[in-house]
């Protein structure tokens, strides 16, 4: 009997960076679905119902704050999925805004190695 893989929705428009995270999470036994813009993020979240979402803020079509707002709507089927904002926006206002909007955590890409992001995900999911 194999245990169910943890599904992650990675919302990142930088393909190079997305591949780094996808590779790291796959090596750690996670399953990763990638969305490269805000509109796709909403579609994939509703279709896949991932265990956790890693969400960039600066995205084409719909920014991460707009995506987070949509994901956390009261009538949303995905409102209880934890979201980690993974971005380069490090202004205190952005961090506060993201957390107030319902994000579990706010990670600045430049400050965290992929292995540290994996650990944050494990901590939030308690695995």
C-alpha positions as CSV (number, residue, x, y, z in Angstrom):
1,X,0.0,0.0,0.0
2,X,1.5,3.3,-1.0
3,X,0.7,6.5,0.8
4,X,-1.0,9.3,-1.0
5,X,1.4,11.9,-2.3
6,X,1.0,15.4,-1.1
7,X,-0.2,17.6,-4.0
8,X,1.2,21.1,-4.3
9,X,0.0,23.8,-6.7
10,X,3.0,26.0,-7.6
11,X,2.0,29.3,-9.0
12,X,5.1,30.9,-10.5
13,X,5.6,32.7,-13.8
14,X,9.4,32.2,-13.9
15,X,9.8,28.9,-15.7
16,X,13.4,28.4,-14.5
17,X,12.5,29.0,-10.9
18,X,9.4,26.9,-11.2
19,X,11.5,24.0,-12.5
20,X,13.9,24.3,-9.5
21,X,11.0,24.1,-7.0
22,X,9.2,21.3,-9.0
23,X,12.4,19.2,-9.0
24,X,13.1,19.8,-5.3
25,X,9.5,18.9,-4.3
26,X,9.5,15.8,-6.6
27,X,12.8,14.6,-5.0
28,X,11.1,14.9,-1.6
29,X,8.1,12.8,-2.7
30,X,5.6,15.6,-3.4
31,X,3.4,15.9,-6.6
32,X,3.6,19.3,-8.1
33,X,1.2,21.0,-10.5
34,X,2.5,24.2,-12.1
35,X,0.4,27.3,-13.1
36,X,2.3,30.2,-14.7
37,X,-0.4,32.8,-14.3
38,X,-3.1,33.9,-12.0
39,X,-6.0,32.7,-14.1
40,X,-4.6,29.3,-14.4
41,X,-3.9,29.2,-10.7
42,X,-7.7,29.5,-10.0
43,X,-8.5,26.8,-12.6
44,X,-5.9,24.4,-11.3
45,X,-6.8,25.0,-7.6
46,X,-10.5,24.2,-8.3
47,X,-9.7,21.2,-10.6
48,X,-6.9,19.6,-8.5
49,X,-7.9,20.6,-4.9
50,X,-4.2,20.6,-3.9
51,X,-3.1,20.0,-0.3
52,X,-1.2,23.4,-0.3
53,X,-0.6,26.3,-2.7
54,X,2.7,28.1,-3.2
55,X,1.7,31.5,-4.7
56,X,3.8,34.2,-6.3
57,X,2.4,37.7,-6.2
58,X,3.8,39.2,-9.3
59,X,2.0,37.2,-12.0
60,X,0.6,37.8,-15.5
61,X,-3.2,38.1,-16.0
62,X,-4.1,38.2,-12.3
63,X,-1.7,39.0,-9.4
64,X,-1.3,36.8,-6.4
65,X,-3.3,39.1,-4.1
66,X,-6.3,38.8,-6.6
67,X,-5.8,35.0,-6.7
68,X,-5.6,34.8,-2.9
69,X,-8.8,36.8,-2.6
70,X,-10.6,34.5,-5.0
71,X,-9.3,31.3,-3.3
72,X,-10.4,32.5,0.1
73,X,-14.0,33.5,-0.8
74,X,-16.6,32.2,1.6
75,X,-18.3,30.0,-1.0
76,X,-15.1,28.7,-2.5
77,X,-14.5,24.9,-2.4
78,X,-10.8,25.6,-1.9
79,X,-10.9,28.3,0.8
80,X,-9.4,26.0,3.5
81,X,-6.4,25.0,1.4
82,X,-3.3,26.6,3.0
83,X,-1.5,29.2,0.9
84,X,2.1,30.2,1.2
85,X,3.0,33.4,-0.6
86,X,6.4,32.8,-2.2
87,X,7.5,36.1,-3.8
88,X,10.2,38.7,-4.1
89,X,8.0,41.4,-2.8
90,X,9.5,42.0,0.6
91,X,7.8,45.3,1.7
92,X,6.3,45.1,5.2
93,X,3.0,46.3,3.8
94,X,2.9,43.5,1.3
95,X,3.7,40.9,4.0
96,X,1.0,42.2,6.3
97,X,-1.5,42.4,3.5
98,X,-0.8,38.8,2.4
99,X,-1.2,37.4,5.9
100,X,-4.3,39.5,6.6
101,X,-5.8,38.1,3.4
102,X,-5.5,34.6,4.7
103,X,-2.0,33.3,3.7
104,X,-0.5,30.9,6.1
105,X,3.0,32.2,5.6
106,X,4.9,34.8,3.5
107,X,8.3,33.7,2.1
108,X,10.7,36.0,0.3
109,X,12.3,33.9,-2.5
110,X,15.7,35.4,-2.1
111,X,15.8,34.5,1.7
112,X,14.8,30.9,1.4
113,X,16.5,27.9,-0.3
114,X,14.1,25.4,-2.0
115,X,14.9,22.9,0.8
116,X,13.8,25.5,3.4
117,X,10.5,26.0,1.5
118,X,10.0,22.2,1.6
119,X,10.4,22.4,5.4
120,X,7.9,25.2,5.7
121,X,5.4,23.1,3.7
122,X,6.0,20.1,5.9
123,X,5.5,22.3,9.0
124,X,2.2,23.8,7.8
125,X,0.9,20.4,6.7
126,X,2.3,18.8,9.9
127,X,4.1,16.0,8.0
